[in-house]
Amino acid sequence: QAQLVESGGGLVLPGGSLRLSCAASVSPFRPYTVAWFRQAPGKEREFVAASFRSTNTYYGDSVKGRFTISRDNAKNTLDLQMNDLKPEDTAVYYCAADRGLILSSVRRSDQYDYWGRGTQVTVSS
């Protein structure tokens, strides 16, 4: 049973940056697809970014060019560097992981078996 713990959320000004981290208690970490999703109040959970089995990375259209996902397989960690943040980025951000995920499902939140509890990101002046 994998456990995921997010950290790094907080309040930031529009245009600012924030870095989220997710620590995963799985081994080996390398074969897992790991991702970030977010959910704003009253909205559905939205795909943000994913690292598919330590090969390729994928991004949601709304964050492409501003966010960068990275992983350290030696430390079992997943990071999300968020730049040029906008008020619409405000949400609870969740880390997710799955070992058997297929590529066509990487953006589907219902396909991930393991989830963290989330960390709040608020972008406001």
C-alpha positions in Angstrom: 0.0 0.0 0.0 1.6 3.2 -1.2 1.5 6.4 0.9 1.9 9.8 -0.7 2.5 13.0 1.3 2.5 16.4 -0.3 4.2 19.6 0.9 5.0 23.1 -0.2 1.6 24.7 -0.7 0.8 28.2 0.5 -0.2 31.7 -0.4 1.6 33.4 -3.3 1.1 36.6 -5.3 0.0 36.5 -9.0 3.1 36.0 -11.1 4.9 34.3 -8.3 6.4 30.8 -8.0 5.9 27.9 -5.8 7.4 24.4 -5.6 5.3 21.4 -4.4 6.9 18.1 -3.4 5.4 14.6 -2.9 7.1 11.9 -0.9 6.1 8.4 -1.8 6.5 5.2 0.3 6.8 2.8 -2.6 9.8 0.8 -3.8 10.9 0.7 -6.5 9.6 4.1 -7.4 10.8 4.1 -11.0 8.0 1.9 -12.6 5.2 4.1 -11.2 3.4 6.7 -13.1 3.1 9.7 -10.8 1.0 12.8 -11.4 -0.3 16.0 -10.0 -4.0 16.8 -10.1 -5.8 19.8 -8.6 -9.3 20.6 -7.5 -10.8 24.0 -7.0 -14.0 24.6 -5.0 -17.1 23.5 -6.9 -15.0 22.1 -9.8 -14.0 18.6 -10.9 -10.5 17.3 -10.3 -8.2 18.5 -13.1 -5.1 16.9 -14.5 -2.0 19.1 -14.1 1.0 17.0 -15.0 2.4 13.5 -15.0 5.6 11.5 -15.3 4.8 8.3 -17.1 6.9 5.4 -15.8 10.0 7.6 -15.6 10.0 8.1 -19.3 7.9 11.0 -20.7 6.1 13.9 -19.1 2.7 15.3 -19.9 1.0 18.5 -19.0 -2.5 19.9 -18.9 -3.2 22.7 -21.4 -3.7 25.3 -18.7 -0.3 24.8 -17.1 1.9 24.0 -20.1 4.9 26.3 -20.3 4.5 27.4 -16.7 4.7 24.3 -14.6 7.4 21.6 -14.6 7.1 18.1 -13.2 10.2 16.3 -12.1 11.0 13.1 -10.1 13.9 11.7 -8.1 13.7 7.9 -8.2 16.6 7.6 -5.7 14.7 9.7 -3.1 11.1 8.5 -4.1 10.0 12.1 -4.6 7.9 14.0 -7.2 8.1 17.8 -7.5 6.0 20.4 -9.3 7.7 23.7 -10.0 5.0 26.3 -10.6 5.9 29.6 -12.2 3.9 32.6 -13.3 1.0 31.6 -11.1 -2.4 33.0 -11.7 -5.5 33.3 -9.5 -7.1 30.5 -11.5 -4.3 28.1 -10.3 -5.8 28.3 -6.8 -6.8 24.8 -5.8 -5.9 21.9 -3.6 -3.1 20.0 -5.3 -2.9 16.2 -5.1 -0.1 13.8 -5.8 -1.2 10.5 -7.3 0.6 7.3 -8.3 -0.2 4.0 -10.1 2.0 1.2 -11.3 -0.2 -0.4 -13.9 -1.4 2.8 -15.6 -1.5 2.7 -19.4 -0.4 5.8 -21.4 -3.9 6.6 -22.7 -5.1 6.9 -19.1 -2.4 9.2 -17.8 -4.8 12.2 -17.6 -7.7 10.3 -15.9 -7.9 10.7 -12.1 -10.1 7.6 -11.8 -7.2 5.4 -13.0 -4.8 6.2 -10.2 -4.8 3.9 -7.2 -2.9 6.0 -4.7 -3.5 9.5 -3.6 -2.1 12.0 -1.1 -4.3 14.2 1.1 -3.5 17.3 -0.9 -1.9 20.7 -0.2 -3.6 24.1 -0.7 -2.2 26.6 -3.2 -3.8 30.0 -3.1 -2.8 32.7 -5.6 -4.1 36.1 -4.6 -3.0 39.7 -4.2 
